[in-house]
Amino acid sequence: MQTITSAGPLLNIYLGNELSAQINHSLDPTAYKVFPPRTTPGDYGTFAVIDGALYAPSFAQHGGSATGSIGSYTAFTPVSQTTPSGSGTIASPYQVVTQVQAGSTGIAITQTDSYVTGNDYFRTDITFTNSGPADKAVLVYRALDCYLGASDSGYGTAVGGTVSCSINPNNNPLGRSITLHPLTGQSKYRQDNYNQIWARIGTHQPFDNRCVLCTTRADNGIGLSWELTVPAGDSVTISHLSLFSPSGILPLTMAKTVTPSDA
């Protein structure tokens, strides 16, 4: 695991060498933003369905996890992970690059996590490279079990392709929230009970653009999914932002930034 450490407001971004993560925000420095709230990394990560099999972080090897409803999966094989680079500025953000393999599928994954000091969000770019002789279908997810405001329960909201756990129903009035914001188009989202988020991934089906518990207080989670085709001998990249907002407002720098998928 490598850790991006800064003056905040994201004090620590913990990044597992198998594409898991945990976040420490200055508003709740002793209760991290992803369940389990004292475990690094936590129940947040990258998942991929390739050749009918689900690949995921090795949650069973963490200090604790509530991802049991995901069912059967194969842990990504770690290849390499850089130490944090950069100075935390816009010109030189902090960065960690993590490389894994998805079993013997011929798909290699390179994930770059970047953070600029002063932001309530960080960026994740994920590149899928196909070394095989045929095109590959890849269903990729980014999903997490929210622990917002030092609480395991909350509401949700979905606006313009983004999906959030929020402290208020439908984020009204505006308040603290955890948001996944796609930068690559053709994504789908879901907000639901955390068990249902993992179970949906376990069915190998994309998310379905539903905010199931937007007005019901629950132990919830959120996720994004993309359906990709990675050509033989080529690569496809998807990107998104993870926002931990004290106000429930998307910064202007996050608005209108979605680009088409390469799929």
N, C-alpha and C positions, 0 to 999 in steps of 0.2 A: 504494500500500500504506500502511496505517496500523498502528501498533504500540501495543498496551497494554503499558505498562511499570510494574512494581510492585516492592515489596520481596520478593515471592515468596510461596510457592515457585515459582509460574509467573512467572519474571522478565520474559519477553517473550512476548506472543501476537501473531504477525505475521499480518495479515489482508489478503489481496489484494483489489483492487477488482473481481475476477471470481470471488469466493467460494472462494478457496483459503486455506490457513493453514499455519502452522508454529509450534512451541512450544519455548521454552527453559526448562528446569527447573533449579532451583538445584543438584540433585544431579549434573547433567552439563552445566555451563554452556557447554562448548565443543563438545558434540555434541547437536544438537537432537533432538527426539523423533520426528520424521517424516523419512523418507528423501526427498531427500538431506540428510545431517545438517549440512551447512554452507550450505544454500540457503534463502533466504527470498523468498516463501513456498515450502512444500514440497509433496509429493504427498499432500495432504489437502484435501478440498473437498466441495462440494455438486454433485450431478449431477441432471439431470431429463430424462426421456423424455416428449416432448410431440408429438403428431401424427406418431408414428413416427420422430422424430429425437432424437438424444441431444445435450444441451447440457451443457457442462462448463467448468471454468476453463481458461484458455489456457496449459496446461502447456508447450506448445512455446515459449512466450516466457519461461519461467523460466530460471534459471541452470543448470538440470539437472533431469531428470525420468526416471522409469522406468515411465511409464504407457503405453508403446507398445502393449501388448496390449489396450487399451481400443478400439482401432480408430478408425473414423471418427466425428468429432463436430464440433459447431459451438460455438465459444467463446461464452459469455455476453457480451452487450454491456453494458459498464459504463455506469451512469447517474450515480451519485453515491456518495460515501463521506464520512462525518463524521470529524472528528478525535476522538480519545478524549475522552469526557466523564466526569463523576462523580469521586468521591474514593476509590473502592475499598472502601467500607463496604457493609454489608447494605442500609442505607437508600439509599445512593447508589453502586451498583457502577460500576466502569469500564465504559464501553460504546462500541462502534463500530457504526454502522448503515450497511450497504452495500446499494445498490439496483442491480439489473441487469434487462435484458430478455432473454427467450428468443426471439431472432430476431423473426419477424413473427407469432408464435403468438397474440399478445394476452395472454400471461402475463408479468406483472411480478413480480419476486421481491425482497422486502425481508428482509434477514438482520440480526439484532441479536445480537452477541456480547458477553457480559457476564462480568465477573470481580470477585470479592471477594478482597481481599488476605488471605493466610493459608490459602486453599483450594488443594487439589491439582487442582481441576477448574474449568472454566468452562462457561457455559451458552450454547447457540445456539438462537434462535427464528427460524424461517423462515416468512414469510408469502407465499403465492401468491395473486395478485390477477388475476382474469380480466376483461378489458375487452371481451371479445367477446360475440356474441349467443347463443352456445350453450355448454352445459356442456363442460368440458375434463377429460379423464383425464390425470393427471400421476403418473408413477412417479418418485419422488424417492429419491436415495441420499445417505448421508453415509459416506465411506470414506477410509481412510488406509493407507499403507505404514509399518509400525511400525519404529522404530529405538530399541529399548528397552535402557536401561543401556549406552549407547554400543556396541551390538552390532546387526548387521543380521539376527540369527537369534534365534529363541525358540520358545516353545510357545504354547498358547492355553487358554481356558476360556470357557464360556457358562453363565450362571446367571440364571434368571428373566427372560429377554429381553435381558439385557446380554450383551455379547461383548467378549473381551479378548485381547490379546497378553500373555503372562505369561512370567516368567523360569524358571518351573518347570512341568512337565507338569500340566495341569488346575489350575494354581495351587496345587499341593500338594507341599511345604509352602507356606504363604502367602509371597509375595514380591512384588517389583516387577511392576507391570502397567500397561498402557494399556487403558482401558475406554471403550466407547461405551454410554451408559446412556439408553434412551428415556424421555422424559417424556410422550410422546403414544403412546397405545395403537395396536394393530394393526400394529406394526412387525415386520419379520423381520430376521434377522441372518445373517452368515457369517464364519467365520475360515478362512483358507486361505493357500496360497502367494500372495504379493502379486500375481503375474501372473494368477492365477486370480480374484482379487478384481476386477481391472480387466477381465479377459475376461468375467466374469459381467455386469458393467455393460454391456460392449460388446454382449452378446446382447439387451439391453433386457428382461431378465427380472428379477423381484424376487429377493432373496436367499431362502434355503430353510431357515433355522434349522438350519444344520450347523456344527459345529466340526470341520473336516476334519482338522486337524493338531494337535489338542489334546495329543497325547502324542508327537508327532514334531517334533524340532527342525528349523526351516526358516526361510527368509527370508519372513516372513509379513506379512499385513495383515488388517484387519477392516472390516466395514461394516454399516450398518443401511439398510433400505429401507421405504418406505411407498407404498401404492397409494391415491391420492387422487382425488376428483372435486371440481373447483372450479366451483361454479355460475356461470353467466353473471352478470356484474356484481357478483360477490361474492368473498370471500377465504376461504382455509383456512390455518391455522397449525399447524406441527409444531414440537416442541421436544425437545432432548436435552442431555445433559451429556457432556463429554470429560474423563475422569479420568486423571491421571498419578500413580499411587499408589506410594509407596515401600514399602508394607506389603502390598498386595494386598487390603486391606479397604475395602469401601465405607463412606464416612462415613454416620452416622445420617441426616444431612440429605438423603442421596440415596435412602434406603430408602422403599419404598411411596409413590412420588410419581407413578406413571403415571396419566395422565388419558386419557379416551376420545378417539379421533380425531374431528375435525369432518367427516371424509369420509362 
